[in-house]
Amino acid sequence: MGFGTDAVHAGQEPEPQTGSVTIPVFQTSTYQQAGIGDHTGYEYARTQNPTREALERNVAVLEGAKYGLAYGSGMATISTLAQTLKAGDHVICTNNVYGGTFRLFDKVYKNLGLTFDYVDTTEVDNIKAAWTDQTRLVFVETPTNPMLGITDLAAVSKIVHELGAKVVVDNTFMSPYLQRPLEFGADAVLHSTTKYLNGHSDMVGGILVTSDEALHEQMRFLQNAAGAVPGPWDCWLALRGIKTLHLRMQCHESNTRALATMMQDHEAVQKMYYPGLPSHPGHELAKRQQKGFGAIISFDVGSLDAAQRVVQTVKLFTLAESLGGVESLISHPAVMTHASVPKKDRDAMGISEGLVRVSVGVEDVEDLAADLKAALDRALN
Ligand SMILES: Cc1ncc(COP(=O)(O)O)c(C=O)c1O
C-alpha cells in the first residue's frame, strides 16, 4: 500500500459492534471477566488498550516495523528504552540530541549506573573511537535538534552491528513520511508523537517501533511493569493526526523550502542551518536518506538582542517550545529547549545566543514569508 493509504487505514478496522469507522476511545481502566481467568484478552488498561494498540499497529506499518509500543511522552519512550539496559552498560549518543534526552541520560540514568558518551555521529569514526566493551546502544537523532546535523544511518548501523550493539533512531524531526530508519538497518525507531505524527499540538505522547522481537518483548514488559503508558484519548488524537500526515508533510516541506530561499539572502541571517541548502554539510546525505528536508530551520542573527527582536516582531510564528504542529512556532534553543546543556557544550555545537529555530507550519507561505521577513528586517535595527 502507499503511504497515504496506510496512514489512513493501517491498524484500524471499523469497530465490529457498531461499524464505527473510527476506532473508539476505549476510556476504561479495566475490563469485565466472564469468570476467574476467563477474559477477552483485555484485563487492565495499563496492560492492554484497543485504542493504544491501533496507534501502535499504525505507526509500526508506517515505519516498516513489525511491532509498535506507545508511551506517555517521547521522554517516557526514551526512558523505557534506557530501562532495557543495566548498570555498567555504555551508550553512545548523538552529541546534539534534544536537550531533554541529554537531561534524562545525564541527570537520571547516569546516577543509576549507565555510562554515556556524546559524540558527533555525523562522523561515523567518532562512534568507533568512543566504543567500549560495555557499549550496548547507539542512540542517534537525525536531523539533530536544533543544528540539523545529518547522520548516515546505513553507515552507522553497519559499524554498530559489526561491533555488536543496537542502533535506535529518534525520527521525530522527519516522521516516517520523510525518513524510515529501519530501511537503513536501524534496530528501532522512536518518536515524540507530540510532534508531526499528531501534528496539531494537542497531546503529548511517544512510540517505539521495531522488528527486533527481543527488544519489543523487553519494551512491552516495561510498558506494563514501569507503566509509562499514554491515555486512550491521546492515542486517538495521535491516530487522527496521522491520517493527514502525508498531506501535512508535503505542505510543511514546500513552505520551508520557500522560506529558506527568502532567508538565505537576508542580511540579518549570519548563519543558516537547513539541510535543503546545497551548502549544508549533510545536504547530499539528506537527499539520499530522506524524502525531503523537513520543516525546521535554525538561523543565527548574531546576538541575543537581535534574536529578541525577531521573536518579538513575528506575529504568525508563536514563541513556544515544540515543533511539528500545523501552526508555525519560533523558539530560542539556548534559553528554551537546551538550557540544560552546559554552555561550553552549547557553544561548541553552535547553539549561540543569536540562534533562533522555526518550525514551519502549514499556513499560506506568502503570509509566513512576509511575517518572517519583517522580523528579520527588525533584527537589523
Ligand atoms: C527530537 C525530540 N525527541 C524527543 C522529544 C521529547 O518528546 P516529548 O516532549 O513528547 O516527551 C522531543 C521534544 O521536543 C524532541 O524534539
The ligand as an SDF file (V2000), in Angstrom:
LIG
                    3D

 16 16  0  0  0  0  0  0  0  0999 V2000
   13.7160   15.1290   18.8260 C   0  0  0  0  0  0  0  0  0  0  0  0
   12.8950   15.0100   20.0740 C   0  0  0  0  0  0  0  0  0  0  0  0
   12.8690   13.8460   20.7320 N   0  0  0  0  0  0  0  0  0  0  0  0
   12.1530   13.6860   21.8650 C   0  0  0  0  0  0  0  0  0  0  0  0
   11.4250   14.7270   22.3930 C   0  0  0  0  0  0  0  0  0  0  0  0
   10.6570   14.5280   23.6590 C   0  0  0  0  0  0  0  0  0  0  0  0
    9.3040   14.3090   23.4120 O   0  0  0  0  0  0  0  0  0  0  0  0
    8.1210   14.6790   24.4260 P   0  0  0  0  0  0  0  0  0  0  0  0
    8.1220   16.1620   24.5640 O   0  0  0  0  0  0  0  0  0  0  0  0
    6.9130   14.1080   23.7540 O   0  0  0  0  0  0  0  0  0  0  0  0
    8.4250   13.9900   25.7150 O   0  0  0  0  0  0  0  0  0  0  0  0
   11.4120   15.9550   21.7350 C   0  0  0  0  0  0  0  0  0  0  0  0
   10.6320   17.0820   22.2880 C   0  0  0  0  0  0  0  0  0  0  0  0
   10.7710   18.2050   21.8640 O   0  0  0  0  0  0  0  0  0  0  0  0
   12.1670   16.1040   20.5460 C   0  0  0  0  0  0  0  0  0  0  0  0
   12.2160   17.2750   19.8770 O   0  0  0  0  0  0  0  0  0  0  0  0
  1  2  1  0
  2  3  1  0
  2 15  2  0
  3  4  2  0
  4  5  1  0
  5  6  1  0
  5 12  2  0
  6  7  1  0
  7  8  1  0
  8  9  2  0
  8 10  1  0
  8 11  1  0
 12 13  1  0
 12 15  1  0
 13 14  2  0
 15 16  1  0
M  END
$$$$
